[in-house]
Amino acid sequence: MRVYIAGINGMVGTALARIGRSLGYEVLGDSSKDLDLRDRTRVISRLKSLSPDALIVAAGRVGGIKANSLFPVEFLSHNLQIQTNLLDSAHEVNIDRLLYLGSSCVYPKLSQQPISEDSLLTGSLEITNEAYALAKIAGIKLTQAYRNQYGRDWICAIPTNVFGPKDNFDIQEAHVISAMITKFEAAKANNIKSVEFWGDGTPLREFIYVDDLARACYYLLNVYSDSAHINIGTNFELTILELSKIVANVVTYNGKITFNENLPNGAPRKLLDSTKIKSLGWKPEIQMEDGLALTYQWFLNNSMRPNQMESH
């Protein structure tokens, strides 16, 4: 099978390419420098010329609470453009197998825990990432609409918080794990005695190592065909405070960890109900500490290199 990965140079896309090749797939993809996915005409032309058997949509503008708060226009507008161009183009060039990757932030802020797939659109979103969530919800609905109206064998998956090599370690846009690694490493290098994070440390979060997510995606391409989206999680959660201590240990930072309660926490808890995918026979393979160690090692090997991750 020839699989085109949209967002192939990002954290998830890189893992999808690596895991896909190890499983025997022919992997196709373009960097954002070669193909701007916001350019509808070029996207259609490129997919037509390659004619892949399947498309995995792992492209988009991503970031943590701070980036989402500062750039809501980009998080909404750019993601809507990218995913709509990809889905419309896939239909036009007759790609019948497609996997659209959403995000756990599509679920309501106060969802019943663990969050089941049918919680979508049952309540208000977390305001700090509302723009990104709205774009992702639109992508889920458009994928399902193509399936329902045109019979496309397209599916949607909702991963929990992802981390791993080639994450975005820019402190202005980083997610929580990459931000912690960056801050702890800088504090260690500069002999800074304390490191501060947003919120009060109490929010509960679930994480998945990026290689586990990639394996889940290929598993779903082979065994899943349903209009309903499906969660991908680990069923393991911990508080941000607990996470900070684990990351500090991995980085070997021995200073004080503080939290600024005047800054937002984000959603109080986000644990996905992954019963459905596990009933299909999939389960994660990488333990949290092992994944963090691999991520930190990648950071050490690559932290001086510019443009570590592409946003589209």
N, C-alpha and C positions, 0 to 999 in steps of 0.2 A: 504494500500500500504506500502510495506517495502522499505524505502529509505536509501541508503548508502550515507553518506556525507563524501567526501574526504576533509580532513582539518577540522575535527569536533571540534578540540580543539582551533582553531584560532578564531579571532573576528567574522568573518562571519559564520564560521562553528558552533560556540556555539549558535549564534542566530538562525541559521537554525534548530539546534537540539531542542532548546527550543520552537520555534514557531511551528515546525513540530509536536512535541508531543501534543501541545495545540490544534492542528487541527485534531488530531486523527491518525497521521501517526506512524508507527513503525520505529523508527530511529536507524540506525546502523552506526558505524564508529570506527576508530582506532586512537590512538595517534601515533605520529611519533616515539615514543620510542618502540611501539609495532609493527609498520609497517612502514618501510622506503619506501616511494612511488617511490623512485628512483631504487628500487630493483624489476625489471620486473617479475622475477619468483615468488616472494612472493606476488606481487600484483595480478597476475592471480590466484594463489592458494587461496588467501583470498576471492576474489570476487566469485570464483567458490564454495567455501564452504558456503558462506552466501546466494548466489543466490537472490540478491535484485531485486525488481521490477523496481526501478529507481535509478539513480546515479546523484548526484549533485557534480560537480567539483569546489570546493572552496579552493583547496589546492595550495600552491606555496610560493616561496620566495618573500616577499613584503617589501617595505620600501619607504622612502621619497627621495628627491633629493640627499641628501648627501650619503645615502646608495647606491643608484643607480650609483652614480658617482664613488664610491670607489670599488664596487664589480660587474662590468658588466659581468664578466665570470659566477659568481654564478647566477645572475639574468637571464641570457640567458640559460646557460647549465642546471641548476637544474630545471627550469621551463619547459624546453623542455622535459627533462626526465620524470618528474612527470606527465605531461598531456598526453604525448604519451603513457606511460605505462598504465594509467587509461583508455584512449580511446581504445587502442588496446585490453586490457583485457576485457573491457565491451563488445566489439564486440565478442571476443572469447567465453565468457560465456553467450552470448545471452541476454544482458540487452537492452531491446528495447526502454526504455525511459531514456533520459539523458539530463541534463542541464549543459552547460559549461558556467562558468562566466568569462567574459573578463574584460577589464578595459578601461576607457575613454581615456587613453594615447595611445590607438591603432590608434586614429584619427590623421590626420596631424596637425602639430603645428599651422598652419595658416588656419585652416578650417573656412569656412563660418559659422557664428553663428546665431542661435543655430545649433549644429552639428547634421545633419541627418545621418541615418544609411548608406546611400549611399556615405558618404564622405570617407569611408574606402579606403585606398590605392590610394588616389588622390593627395598626396603631401608628403613632407618630415616630418619625425617625430621630436618631441622635443628631442634634443640630450641628455639632462640630464637623460632621462629614456628610451632611444632607445632600450637597450638590453631587458628590461622587456617587452616593447611594441612589439618587434619582436617575442618574445616567445608567447605572448598572441595572436598575429595575426595568428601565426602558429596553435595555438589551435583552433581558430575559423575556419580556413580553413580545418583542419583535421576533426572537427566535421561535417562540411558541406559536406566534401568528403564522409564520412561514410553514411550520409543521402542520398546523390545523387547516390553513387555506390551500396550500400547494402539495401537501403530503410529503414534505421534506423530512428525511430521517435525521433531524437535528435535535440535539439535547443540550440541557443547561446544568452546570454543576456549581455549587456554592461552597468554596473552600473556606475553612477557618483562617485565622491569621497565619500568613506564610512567612518563613524566614529561611535564610541560607546564603551560600556564596553568591556574589554579585547583587546582593541587596543594595539599596541606596544608602550610603553612609554619610551623605551630605546632611549635616545637623539641622539645616533649615527644612528639609523635606523627609527626613528619615522616619521609618516606623519605629516602634518602641525598642525592639531588640537591637537593631542597627544603631539607634541613637544611644542606647546604653553602652554598647561596645565602643563607639566613638568617644563618648564622654569619659568613660573609665580609662581608656587608653591615653587620652590627652592628659587627664589628671595624673596618671601614673608617670608619664613622661616629664611632666612639669612640676612634679612633687606637690600637687594640690591636695590639701587634706580632706576636702569634702566635695561631693557631687550632688547637685540638686536636680530633681525631676518634677514634672507637672503633677498636680493633683495631690491626693493624700495617700496613695499607695494601696488603697483597698479594692479597686476594681479587679474583677476576676477575668482572666483571659485564657483562651485555648490557642495552642500554636501547632503548626505542622511544618516539618522540614520539607524543603522544596522538592527533593527527590521523591519523597513519599507522595506528594501531590502529583508529580509527573507520572508516576506509576499508576496512580488512581485514574488519571485522565485516559491513559491507554487502555486500562482495564474497562472503563466505562464505554469507550469506543467499541470494544469487542462484545460487551455483554448487555449494555443498557440501551433501550429504545422506548422512550415514554415521553409524553408531552410535559409531565411534571418535572420540575427541577429536583436535583438530588444533592444533599449535603455531603461534604468531605471533611471529616474531623477525626480527632484522636480520642475524644472522651476524657482527656486529661486537662485540668485547669489549675491555675495558680494565681495568686494575687500579684499585682505589679511590684509590691514590696518584696515578695518571695522571689519573683523573677530577678529583681535588681541584685539580690544577694547571690543568686546562682551565677548571673553574668559577671558580677564582680569577682567571684571566685575563679571563673574561667579565665578572666583577664589578669588575675592576680593583683587586683587593686584592693588595698587594705585600709583605705580612708573611710570617712563617714558618709553615709547615704542619707540625704534629707529630701523632703517633699514640700512643694509650695502649694498650700491648700487654696490660695487665691487664684490659681490657674485650673482650667477644667480637667475633670477626670475622664471624660468620655462616658460611654455606657457603663453602668455599674457591673454588668456581667454579660458575657457572650460565650455561651457553650452550645455548640451545635448538637442536635440529635442525629447521630450518624447510623442509626439502626438500619436504615434502608440499604446503604451501600455495604455495610458489614454483612447483611443477610445475603448479599450477592456473592460473598466470598472474599472481599477485599479487607485488608487491615494494614495499618502503618507498620514500618519496620525499624525506623530510626528513633532511638530514645532522645529525649529533650537535651540532656547533657552532651550526648555524642554529637547531635546536630549543632549545638552551640560551639563546641570545640572545633568542628569543621568550618563553621562560619567565621570564627575568630581567626583561624589559621589563614583562611582566604583573605580576610581583611589585612592581616599582617603582610601577606605577600603582594597585595595589590593596592594598599591604601594610598600610595603616592601617585597612582596612575589617574589621570583625569578621565572624565566621562565614563565612570564605572557602569552606569546604567542609563538606558535610553527611556525617555518618557513616552514615546510613541513610535 
